[in-house]
Amino acid sequence: MKIFKLPDLGEGLQEAEIVEWHVKAGDEVQVDQPVVSVETAKAIVEIPSPQAGRIEKLFGQPGQIVQVGAPLIGFAGAADEGDSGTVVGEMQVGNQLKQEPPAAVGHGGAAIKATPAVRALARQLNVELEMVTPSGPDGVILGSDVQRVAKILAEVGPPEILRGVRRAMAQNMALAQSEVAPATVIDDADVHAWAPDSDVTIRLIRALVAGCRASPGLNAWYESHTMGRRVLEKIHVGIAVDLPDGLFVPVLRDVASRDPADLRAGLDRMRADVVARRIPADELRGNTITLSNFGMIGGKYASPVVMPPTVAILGAGRVHEQVVPVGGAPVVHKILPLSLTFDHRVVTGGEAARFLAAVITDLESSE
């Protein structure tokens, strides 16, 4: 039997979840015929057959996590000793395919204090001690604490295992928390001079470009293992897109050299591709700075999360009316709240303040 392994899906992705099989054992398939759909942290991908032939065995069921290099399909026929790539020789079944929970993202704080009897009770009731708030002296978890949590868990039912995009988001946020030294500076832009039909996202992108020109160090990547900073010439903006499946960050390339109409067309195309889960993996990587226009949903200020290797993210809150002094008199103007989070390992407070000041100056200008 020839074994077809899960191929490298790019961008360092090491696993995928089986979504749907398009074939079954005994089917005859052709080269490049779609055989299975898998979901990665980026998109749903259809994997084609690497050869023509009869399928002898399928490895795994929908919902299972498959590691890169794990068996996917067994084709009828003798294995070729010279096989390379994704079609390999005979191998034992089940040694790389597994139904696994989301990867642990780590637990901080002090060590858990509990007696052996309480730990045994937690195992019996299937309660993770990390979820239990202790009530005993010196932070010791009591049996009653475990039972209280077990009762709550029984009421809500089994946990929803994070998959695909949400699984990746949990891992990425844990990475950001463990690695980045975040600091946030906030301010407001008075946008009363804007035309009624102004495109808020396009104006934010233009202002972000102005900020990068005033303070280039925020358009950079940081290599923590070498403590090296790479200030980048082109500005590739990651645009945070919130969907029920999770958070996507497609990348709008070289924004400083594109006109507003081209930027808007690119944004619309990217969002449509993200919603349809057909966006190419290349369009979800390589951003040099990030924009989160969360105000379209709600909220004024935030502490956006900086994802390595980038060093800055600009958040825009909800445009609202506010009384401001103009010439000594109170006047109602439209205000756009801004939150800039930066990696303080790499970016100084002065650099961040100059960046934000340039952003505000651009936003407060007319078209």
C-alpha positions in Angstrom: 0.0 0.0 0.0 1.3 3.5 -0.9 0.7 6.0 1.9 -0.1 9.7 1.0 0.9 11.9 3.9 -0.4 15.3 4.8 1.8 17.7 2.9 3.5 20.8 4.2 0.7 23.5 3.9 3.1 26.4 4.2 3.8 29.2 6.7 5.1 26.8 9.3 1.7 25.2 9.8 2.2 21.8 11.5 -1.3 20.5 11.7 -4.7 20.6 10.1 -8.2 19.4 11.0 -10.1 17.0 8.7 -13.3 18.8 7.6 -14.7 16.5 5.0 -13.7 13.5 2.9 -14.6 13.7 -0.8 -13.8 10.1 -1.5 -14.2 6.7 0.3 -12.3 3.4 0.4 -12.7 1.6 -2.9 -13.1 4.7 -5.1 -11.0 5.2 -8.2 -9.5 8.7 -8.3 -7.5 10.7 -10.9 -4.4 12.9 -10.4 -5.3 16.3 -8.8 -8.8 15.2 -8.0 -9.9 16.8 -4.6 -9.9 14.1 -2.0 -10.2 15.9 1.4 -10.9 19.3 2.8 -8.8 20.3 5.8 -9.0 23.4 8.0 -5.8 25.1 9.1 -5.3 28.1 11.2 -5.6 30.2 8.1 -8.2 28.7 5.7 -10.1 25.6 4.5 -7.9 23.9 2.0 -8.8 21.2 -0.5 -6.0 18.6 -0.9 -5.8 16.9 -4.3 -4.8 13.4 -5.0 -1.1 13.0 -5.9 -1.7 10.1 -8.2 -4.4 8.1 -10.0 -5.5 4.8 -8.5 -7.8 3.0 -6.1 -8.2 4.1 -2.5 -7.6 1.3 -0.1 -7.9 3.1 3.2 -8.7 6.6 4.6 -6.8 7.6 7.8 -8.8 9.7 10.2 -12.4 11.0 10.6 -13.8 14.6 10.3 -12.8 16.5 13.4 -9.5 14.8 13.9 -6.2 16.7 14.0 -3.6 15.5 11.5 0.1 16.5 11.9 2.1 17.3 8.8 3.7 14.1 7.6 0.9 11.9 9.1 -0.9 9.4 6.8 -4.0 10.5 5.0 -4.7 8.0 2.3 -3.6 4.5 1.5 -3.5 3.7 -2.3 -3.7 0.2 -3.6 -0.4 -1.2 -4.9 3.1 -1.9 -3.7 5.1 0.9 -2.2 7.9 2.3 -4.3 11.3 2.3 -2.5 12.2 5.5 -4.3 9.1 7.4 -3.2 9.7 10.9 -2.1 7.6 14.0 -1.3 4.1 13.2 0.0 3.8 9.7 -1.3 5.9 7.4 0.9 6.6 3.8 1.4 4.8 1.3 3.7 4.4 2.6 7.2 2.6 1.5 10.3 -0.8 3.0 10.8 -1.8 5.3 13.6 1.6 6.5 14.8 1.1 10.1 13.7 -2.6 10.6 13.5 -4.4 11.6 16.7 -7.5 13.2 18.2 -5.9 15.8 20.4 -7.1 18.7 22.5 -5.9 22.3 21.8 -2.3 22.8 22.7 -1.7 24.1 26.2 -1.0 27.8 26.3 0.6 27.8 29.7 -0.3 28.7 33.2 1.2 31.6 35.0 1.3 32.6 38.7 2.2 30.6 41.8 2.1 26.8 42.1 -1.2 25.2 42.8 -1.6 24.2 46.4 -3.7 21.1 47.0 -3.4 17.9 49.1 -3.1 14.5 47.3 -6.7 13.7 48.3 -8.0 16.9 46.7 -6.0 16.2 43.6 -7.4 12.7 43.4 -10.9 14.2 43.8 -10.3 16.6 41.0 -9.1 13.8 38.7 -12.2 11.8 39.7 -14.5 14.7 38.8 -12.5 15.7 35.7 -11.8 19.2 37.1 -8.6 21.1 36.1 -7.2 22.6 39.3 -6.1 25.6 37.3 -9.8 26.5 37.1 -10.4 26.3 40.8 -10.4 29.4 43.0 -9.0 28.3 46.4 -10.7 29.2 49.7 -8.4 27.5 52.1 -5.7 29.2 54.2 -2.6 30.4 52.2 -4.4 29.7 48.9 -4.9 26.0 49.4 -7.6 24.4 47.3 -10.2 22.5 49.4 -12.4 19.6 48.4 -15.4 21.9 48.5 -13.7 24.2 46.0 -13.3 21.3 43.5 -16.9 20.2 44.1 -18.2 23.7 43.5 -16.4 23.9 40.1 -17.5 20.4 39.2 -21.2 21.4 39.7 -20.8 24.5 37.5 -19.1 22.5 34.8 -21.9 19.9 34.9 -24.5 22.6 34.4 -22.8 24.1 31.3 -21.9 20.8 29.7 -18.7 19.7 27.9 -16.2 22.3 26.7 -16.1 23.6 23.1 -12.7 22.4 21.8 -11.1 25.3 20.0 -10.4 24.5 16.3 -8.9 26.2 13.3 -8.7 29.9 13.6 -9.8 30.1 17.2 -7.2 27.5 18.2 -4.5 29.5 16.4 -5.7 32.7 18.0 -5.4 31.2 21.5 -1.8 30.0 20.7 -0.9 33.4 19.2 -2.2 35.4 22.0 -0.3 33.3 24.5 2.8 33.8 22.4 2.3 37.6 22.4 1.7 37.7 26.1 4.8 35.7 26.9 7.1 37.6 24.5 6.0 41.2 24.0 6.4 44.1 26.5 3.3 46.0 25.6 2.6 49.7 26.3 -0.4 51.6 25.1 -0.9 55.4 24.4 -4.3 56.8 23.7 -5.5 60.1 22.2 -8.4 61.6 20.1 -8.6 62.9 16.6 -11.1 65.7 15.9 -12.6 64.7 12.5 -15.2 67.3 12.1 -13.6 68.4 8.8 -14.4 65.1 7.2 -16.9 64.9 4.4 -20.1 63.0 5.4 -19.2 60.1 3.0 -15.6 59.7 4.1 -14.2 56.2 4.1 -13.0 55.7 7.7 -10.8 52.7 7.1 -9.1 54.3 4.1 -8.5 57.5 6.1 -7.0 55.4 8.9 -4.6 53.7 6.5 -3.5 57.0 5.0 -2.9 58.3 8.6 -1.0 55.2 9.5 1.3 55.8 6.6 1.9 59.3 7.9 2.7 57.9 11.3 5.2 55.5 9.8 6.9 58.3 7.9 7.2 60.3 11.1 8.4 57.4 13.2 9.7 54.6 10.9 10.7 52.4 13.9 7.0 51.3 14.3 7.0 49.7 10.8 9.4 47.0 11.9 10.0 43.4 12.8 11.9 42.4 15.9 13.9 39.2 16.3 13.9 38.4 20.0 16.5 35.6 19.8 19.1 38.0 18.2 17.7 41.2 19.7 17.7 42.6 16.2 15.3 45.1 14.7 14.5 45.4 11.0 13.0 48.7 10.0 11.0 48.0 6.8 10.7 50.3 3.9 7.3 49.2 2.5 4.2 49.3 4.7 2.2 46.2 4.6 -0.9 46.7 6.8 -2.6 43.8 8.5 -6.3 44.6 8.8 -8.1 42.8 11.6 -11.3 41.2 10.5 -13.7 39.8 13.1 -15.8 36.8 12.0 -17.8 34.1 13.9 -15.0 31.7 13.1 -12.4 33.9 14.8 -10.0 36.7 14.1 -8.4 37.0 10.7 -5.7 39.5 9.7 -5.4 39.7 5.9 -2.6 41.9 4.6 -3.0 45.0 2.4 0.4 45.4 0.6 2.5 48.5 0.0 -0.3 50.8 1.1 1.9 54.0 0.7 2.0 53.6 -3.1 -1.7 52.9 -3.7 -4.6 55.4 -4.3 -7.8 55.3 -2.2 -9.8 53.5 -4.9 -7.3 50.8 -5.2 -7.1 50.3 -1.4 -10.8 50.1 -1.1 -11.0 47.5 -3.9 -8.3 45.5 -2.2 -10.1 45.7 1.1 -13.4 44.6 -0.3 -11.8 41.7 -2.2 -9.9 40.5 0.9 -12.9 40.6 3.1 -15.0 38.6 0.6 -12.2 36.0 0.4 -12.0 35.8 4.2 -15.7 35.4 4.6 -15.7 32.6 2.0 -12.6 31.1 3.6 -10.8 31.0 0.3 -8.2 33.6 1.0 -4.7 32.4 -0.1 -2.3 31.8 2.8 0.2 34.4 1.3 -2.4 37.1 1.9 -2.5 36.3 5.7 1.2 36.8 6.4 4.0 39.3 6.1 2.3 42.4 7.6 4.7 45.0 9.0 2.1 46.9 11.2 -1.5 46.2 12.1 -4.7 48.2 12.1 -7.8 47.3 14.1 -10.9 49.4 13.4 -12.9 47.9 16.3 -15.0 51.0 16.6 -17.1 49.8 13.7 -18.5 47.3 16.3 -18.2 49.3 19.5 -15.9 50.7 22.1 -13.7 53.8 22.3 -10.4 52.7 23.6 -8.6 49.4 23.9 -5.2 47.8 24.5 -4.7 45.9 21.1 -2.3 43.0 21.1 1.0 43.2 19.2 1.8 40.0 17.4 5.5 39.2 16.9 7.5 39.9 14.8 5.6 43.2 14.4 6.1 45.9 17.0 2.9 48.1 16.8 -0.8 48.0 16.3 -3.1 51.0 15.9 -6.7 50.7 17.2 -9.5 53.0 16.2 -12.6 53.3 18.4 -16.1 54.4 17.7 -16.6 57.9 16.1 -18.8 59.9 18.4 -20.0 63.4 19.0 -18.3 65.3 21.8 -18.3 68.9 23.1 -15.0 70.6 22.5 -13.8 74.1 23.1 -13.3 76.2 19.9 -12.3 79.8 20.3 -13.4 79.7 23.9 -16.9 78.5 23.1 -18.3 74.9 23.4 -18.9 73.2 20.1 -20.0 69.7 19.2 -17.5 67.9 16.9 -17.0 64.3 15.8 -14.2 62.6 17.6 -12.3 59.5 16.6 -10.6 57.8 19.6 -7.2 56.1 19.0 -5.2 53.5 20.9 -1.6 52.7 19.9 0.0 49.6 21.5 3.7 49.1 20.9 6.4 46.7 21.9 8.4 48.6 24.5 11.4 46.3 24.0 11.9 47.9 20.6 9.9 51.2 20.5 10.5 54.1 22.8 7.6 56.1 24.3 8.8 59.1 22.3 8.7 57.2 19.0 5.2 56.0 19.8 4.0 59.5 20.7 5.5 61.0 17.5 3.8 58.3 15.5 0.4 59.0 17.1 0.8 62.7 16.7 1.4 62.3 13.0 -1.6 60.0 12.7 -3.8 62.6 14.4 -2.5 65.5 12.3 -3.3 63.5 9.1 -6.8 62.5 10.4 -7.7 66.1 11.4 -6.9 67.4 7.9 -9.6 67.7 5.3 -9.7 65.4 2.3 
